[in-house]
């Protein structure tokens, strides 16, 4: 199904200027087109659903040190908040936990959810723990193999940010994986 993501503006590259009134068309897991919303609506409107977002659509954030975030920190389960708090644990606190592969995998999934909630669409490893590597692979986050840009044929990986910097939505491979409140 085709989806037109209508926003206040589109930033085609992470450091590019926003293009007001532009939108992005997604087909499956790829960007189909970018351009002025009116032109895209005329071209695809009868075949596409429209999602309106109150922000600027960008290629999203890149996390250059995913290993430190996911393999050198434990992201507590909400059920552990009373004992461990909610902030990631590192150093001696992490060493005292007695981590297992299962616990590492669950921690990585919670860490990934935190990354998606701030608009992260790519990250770099290497990930040496098998459970963390599996969680990253299943998440849809990928390590960029070239410049991250929104162009026809590129992976449909992007985020929409509100004017105040909050992440409103994160999309990986054309799938909505995070939607803020």
Secondary structure, 3 states (H helix, E strand, C coil): CEEEEECCEECCECCCCCEECEEEEEECCEEEEEEEHHHHHHHHCCCEEEEECCCEEECCEEECCHHHHHHCCECCCHHHHHHHCCCCECHHHHHCCCCCHHHHHHHHHHHHHHHHHCCEEEECCCCCCHHHHHHHHHHCCECCCCCCECCCCCECCEEEECCCCCEEEEEECCEEEEECC
